[in-house]
C-alpha cells in the first residue's frame, strides 16, 4: 500500500488517505498474533491467550495499539463518513463494542495484579477512544464502552494524587502524553472535576520549566519529551499564558534551536520494533509543532520555523506508515494526530 509524502505545511487528511488508514487498521485490530501481552501470571490458570484475556482489544500486537486502532477507525468514520470502509467499521463496532465484551475487559482490570496495567498510556488511549465515540452521531458504542472508560477515569483520579513527579520520557510512561489525551475525554464527557485535577497536576509538574535543553531523540522514543510537555501545557493553559510560557521554555525557537527538535529522526531499521518507534517520534513532533504553531501569532518569529519543522517531520515518515508490521500496527494513529493537529476544535 503506497502512501504519499507530506511536504506541504498545510497537509491534511484526505478521503484517499482516510481509506488507506482504515484498511490498515481493519487489517490488524482483530489480528491476534503476533502479540506482546502486558500480563502478570498469578498462577498457571492465568496462562491464557490475548483473545481469552481481552475480548475486545486482543489484536494489533498489544492492548494499547488495539485501543488506538479503534480510535483511528472511529475518528476516520466521523471525519470521512463516505469512505468505502465505513460499513466495515460500523459492523466491527457493532460486533465488538457490546456490554458483554466490555464486561470482559472490566473483569481483567479487577485482577489484583492489574493495578498498573497499561498505566498511563493505555489508560489515556481508552479515554481518547471514548471521547471520539461521544462525538459520533450514534452514541450506542459510547454507551457500551462507558463502564470501561469510567473505570480508567477513576484510575487517573486515584493515581494523580500519588504522582508527585512527572515521568519525562519519550515512551509509554510519559505523563505529558497521557494527560494531554485525558483532557479530550474530560471535556467530551463533561467531567470538570477530572479536568481541573489534571490541570492542577500539569501546572505543578511543568509550569516552572524553562530553557529546555532537548537532549533527544533516544533510540526508543516515539514521543518528544520536550514537545510533548509543551503540547500538554498548551491544552490546559489559555493562549496568552501558554505563549508566555513557551517563549521561556524554548527561547531560541525562532532560530530553529535546539536543532534536534527541528530535524526529523533517522529510522535505520523499520523491521526493528524499537527503532521503528522513531517514525512515531516524527509524527508526534509534527502533531506537537502544528498544534503549537496554531496558537502562535502570525507575527511571532518562531511560527515559520515551527511550521516548517512540522512539515519536514510529517514528510519524513508518512510514506512509511505501512510496510512492516512493527510499525504498521500503530503508526497510522500517530499520522492522523499529526494530519489533524491545529484544528479549531483542538
ABEGO torsion letter per residue (X at the ends): XBBBBBABAABBBBAAAAAAAAAAAAAAAABAOBBBBBBBBABAAABBBAAAABAABABGGBAAAAAAAAAAAAAAAAABAABAAAAAAAAAAAAABBAAAAAAAAAAAABAAAAABGOAAAAAAAAAAAAAAAABABAAAAAAAAAAAAAAAAAAAAAAAABABBBBBABAABAAAAAAAAAAAAAAAGBAAAAAAAAAAAAAAAAABBGBAGBOBBAABABBAAAAAAAAAAAABBAAAAAAAAAAABAAAAAGOBAAAABBBBBABAABAAAAAAAAAAAAAAAAAAAAAAABBAABAAAAAAAAAAAAAAAAAAAAABGBAAAAAAAAAAAAAAAABGBAAX
